[in-house]
């Protein structure tokens, strides 16, 4: 009986250690750079999309990028369009993991909402009809970047970066857009200043 208890205890300890080790690894580390980072040539173009621009592009009805009607500004959306042009030599692919992209105001850091989180927000929003949420999901999937967009050399990728929260619409904000190689090696962090 003691062997079973000791064996079970060791097994549980091993599982806990594996979980902790798995959580502590940083898949997208910005420590050190890729050995060939100088070969990567790219251009990023960032455009803020105002409410008027969002309505013009996606209409006012079933538009998942318009802030919900709410007294609480912590649910507001701030949307940018990002175009990534990869002019690197053949075979050099750039990736931009959404989980690493952030917008920094004078007092807070906000992270991008991915397709799933944005769809879930509307699916669970009070008084939201399921059919409307599904229409919004279709628009989200067609316009918001995937979790890890990959841009091959000679190609261009564009999509929306949607931030949610009480983001100041005056003064200057900074967007941090880290770029990585296909093998998750850090190229550089692109910093874009935007003034509202």
BAKE-131432 format. One record per residue (C-alpha): x, y, z; residue number from 1. Coordinates in steps of 0.02 Angstrom, whole numbers, plus 50000, padded with zeros to 5 digits. Last residue first. Example, Ala and Ser with C-alpha at 12.3 -4.5 7.8 and 13.67 -1.06 7.14 Angstrom:
REM residues 2
{u 50684 v 49947 w 50357 num 2};
{u 50615 v 49775 w 50390 num 1};
This chain:
REM residues 196
{u 49735 v 53068 w 48440 num 196};
{u 49924 v 53053 w 48426 num 195};
{u 49999 v 52886 w 48374 num 194};
{u 50176 v 52830 w 48410 num 193};
{u 50226 v 52665 w 48328 num 192};
{u 50357 v 52554 w 48408 num 191};
{u 50419 v 52405 w 48306 num 190};
{u 50499 v 52274 w 48415 num 189};
{u 50636 v 52180 w 48327 num 188};
{u 50684 v 52016 w 48245 num 187};
{u 50654 v 51894 w 48389 num 186};
{u 50671 v 51709 w 48346 num 185};
{u 50506 v 51614 w 48343 num 184};
{u 50563 v 51492 w 48206 num 183};
{u 50465 v 51585 w 48070 num 182};
{u 50556 v 51742 w 48122 num 181};
{u 50482 v 51864 w 48247 num 180};
{u 50407 v 52038 w 48249 num 179};
{u 50358 v 52136 w 48405 num 178};
{u 50224 v 52270 w 48380 num 177};
{u 50218 v 52398 w 48521 num 176};
{u 50090 v 52534 w 48497 num 175};
{u 50119 v 52697 w 48589 num 174};
{u 49985 v 52823 w 48636 num 173};
{u 49990 v 53012 w 48624 num 172};
{u 49865 v 53144 w 48675 num 171};
{u 49679 v 53124 w 48668 num 170};
{u 49564 v 52975 w 48644 num 169};
{u 49611 v 52895 w 48809 num 168};
{u 49582 v 52707 w 48810 num 167};
{u 49449 v 52641 w 48928 num 166};
{u 49453 v 52461 w 48869 num 165};
{u 49460 v 52351 w 48716 num 164};
{u 49595 v 52347 w 48583 num 163};
{u 49562 v 52288 w 48406 num 162};
{u 49706 v 52265 w 48283 num 161};
{u 49633 v 52245 w 48108 num 160};
{u 49710 v 52157 w 47961 num 159};
{u 49834 v 52169 w 47819 num 158};
{u 49962 v 52050 w 47745 num 157};
{u 50085 v 52089 w 47605 num 156};
{u 50196 v 51964 w 47515 num 155};
{u 50371 v 51967 w 47439 num 154};
{u 50445 v 51865 w 47580 num 153};
{u 50311 v 51769 w 47675 num 152};
{u 50199 v 51855 w 47803 num 151};
{u 50138 v 51744 w 47945 num 150};
{u 49993 v 51802 w 48054 num 149};
{u 49996 v 51724 w 48227 num 148};
{u 49826 v 51733 w 48314 num 147};
{u 49734 v 51771 w 48151 num 146};
{u 49718 v 51955 w 48108 num 145};
{u 49544 v 52034 w 48115 num 144};
{u 49455 v 52065 w 47950 num 143};
{u 49368 v 51911 w 47879 num 142};
{u 49353 v 51820 w 48044 num 141};
{u 49276 v 51974 w 48127 num 140};
{u 49148 v 52000 w 47989 num 139};
{u 49091 v 51817 w 48001 num 138};
{u 49086 v 51831 w 48191 num 137};
{u 48975 v 51984 w 48175 num 136};
{u 48849 v 51885 w 48072 num 135};
{u 48855 v 51748 w 48205 num 134};
{u 48826 v 51876 w 48344 num 133};
{u 48674 v 51943 w 48249 num 132};
{u 48600 v 51768 w 48236 num 131};
{u 48630 v 51739 w 48423 num 130};
{u 48535 v 51897 w 48471 num 129};
{u 48629 v 52011 w 48589 num 128};
{u 48526 v 52071 w 48737 num 127};
{u 48677 v 52055 w 48852 num 126};
{u 48845 v 52023 w 48765 num 125};
{u 48894 v 51839 w 48771 num 124};
{u 48910 v 51812 w 48582 num 123};
{u 48979 v 51988 w 48561 num 122};
{u 49121 v 51960 w 48684 num 121};
{u 49147 v 51783 w 48622 num 120};
{u 49177 v 51845 w 48444 num 119};
{u 49305 v 51972 w 48507 num 118};
{u 49392 v 51843 w 48613 num 117};
{u 49399 v 51716 w 48471 num 116};
{u 49460 v 51836 w 48337 num 115};
{u 49598 v 51907 w 48447 num 114};
{u 49578 v 52057 w 48562 num 113};
{u 49742 v 52153 w 48565 num 112};
{u 49823 v 52198 w 48730 num 111};
{u 49806 v 52357 w 48832 num 110};
{u 49938 v 52437 w 48943 num 109};
{u 49893 v 52575 w 49067 num 108};
{u 49935 v 52748 w 49137 num 107};
{u 50012 v 52859 w 49003 num 106};
{u 49939 v 52748 w 48867 num 105};
{u 50018 v 52589 w 48801 num 104};
{u 49948 v 52484 w 48659 num 103};
{u 50009 v 52305 w 48649 num 102};
{u 50056 v 52168 w 48526 num 101};
{u 50136 v 52012 w 48603 num 100};
{u 49979 v 51903 w 48609 num 99};
{u 49948 v 51947 w 48427 num 98};
{u 50100 v 51846 w 48372 num 97};
{u 50178 v 51939 w 48224 num 96};
{u 50269 v 51825 w 48104 num 95};
{u 50395 v 51867 w 47969 num 94};
{u 50451 v 51741 w 47838 num 93};
{u 50622 v 51741 w 47756 num 92};
{u 50628 v 51615 w 47612 num 91};
{u 50666 v 51739 w 47476 num 90};
{u 50749 v 51902 w 47528 num 89};
{u 50649 v 52021 w 47639 num 88};
{u 50522 v 52144 w 47568 num 87};
{u 50385 v 52090 w 47690 num 86};
{u 50243 v 52217 w 47688 num 85};
{u 50136 v 52220 w 47846 num 84};
{u 49977 v 52325 w 47840 num 83};
{u 49895 v 52366 w 48007 num 82};
{u 49720 v 52436 w 48028 num 81};
{u 49686 v 52509 w 48198 num 80};
{u 49534 v 52492 w 48311 num 79};
{u 49494 v 52562 w 48483 num 78};
{u 49345 v 52475 w 48561 num 77};
{u 49248 v 52529 w 48715 num 76};
{u 49203 v 52401 w 48849 num 75};
{u 49293 v 52492 w 48991 num 74};
{u 49192 v 52648 w 48943 num 73};
{u 49047 v 52596 w 49055 num 72};
{u 48885 v 52686 w 49014 num 71};
{u 48857 v 52563 w 48874 num 70};
{u 48806 v 52559 w 48691 num 69};
{u 48936 v 52439 w 48624 num 68};
{u 49092 v 52510 w 48541 num 67};
{u 49093 v 52488 w 48353 num 66};
{u 49209 v 52353 w 48288 num 65};
{u 49080 v 52213 w 48283 num 64};
{u 48972 v 52305 w 48154 num 63};
{u 48805 v 52214 w 48145 num 62};
{u 48718 v 52372 w 48083 num 61};
{u 48819 v 52533 w 48067 num 60};
{u 48902 v 52486 w 47904 num 59};
{u 49070 v 52393 w 47885 num 58};
{u 49180 v 52516 w 47789 num 57};
{u 49084 v 52679 w 47809 num 56};
{u 49034 v 52634 w 47987 num 55};
{u 49215 v 52594 w 48032 num 54};
{u 49276 v 52756 w 47952 num 53};
{u 49148 v 52858 w 48050 num 52};
{u 49194 v 52770 w 48212 num 51};
{u 49377 v 52813 w 48182 num 50};
{u 49499 v 52687 w 48110 num 49};
{u 49678 v 52724 w 48162 num 48};
{u 49800 v 52679 w 48023 num 47};
{u 49964 v 52584 w 48043 num 46};
{u 50083 v 52548 w 47900 num 45};
{u 50223 v 52425 w 47933 num 44};
{u 50367 v 52403 w 47809 num 43};
{u 50485 v 52257 w 47801 num 42};
{u 50664 v 52207 w 47772 num 41};
{u 50736 v 52059 w 47865 num 40};
{u 50918 v 52027 w 47821 num 39};
{u 50980 v 52121 w 47975 num 38};
{u 50893 v 51991 w 48087 num 37};
{u 51011 v 51853 w 48028 num 36};
{u 51068 v 51792 w 48200 num 35};
{u 50892 v 51813 w 48270 num 34};
{u 50896 v 51933 w 48415 num 33};
{u 50925 v 51918 w 48601 num 32};
{u 50791 v 51926 w 48733 num 31};
{u 50623 v 51964 w 48653 num 30};
{u 50556 v 51793 w 48697 num 29};
{u 50408 v 51726 w 48601 num 28};
{u 50382 v 51549 w 48666 num 27};
{u 50424 v 51599 w 48844 num 26};
{u 50440 v 51443 w 48949 num 25};
{u 50376 v 51466 w 49127 num 24};
{u 50206 v 51388 w 49097 num 23};
{u 50279 v 51226 w 49029 num 22};
{u 50401 v 51211 w 49174 num 21};
{u 50260 v 51238 w 49298 num 20};
{u 50152 v 51107 w 49212 num 19};
{u 50296 v 50984 w 49202 num 18};
{u 50336 v 51010 w 49386 num 17};
{u 50154 v 50982 w 49435 num 16};
{u 50147 v 50821 w 49333 num 15};
{u 50308 v 50756 w 49412 num 14};
{u 50243 v 50794 w 49587 num 13};
{u 50080 v 50702 w 49547 num 12};
{u 50179 v 50550 w 49485 num 11};
{u 50290 v 50554 w 49639 num 10};
{u 50138 v 50557 w 49753 num 9};
{u 50055 v 50415 w 49657 num 8};
{u 50212 v 50309 w 49671 num 7};
{u 50229 v 50349 w 49857 num 6};
{u 50047 v 50303 w 49887 num 5};
{u 50059 v 50145 w 49782 num 4};
{u 50221 v 50093 w 49866 num 3};
{u 50144 v 50120 w 50039 num 2};
{u 50000 v 50000 w 50000 num 1};
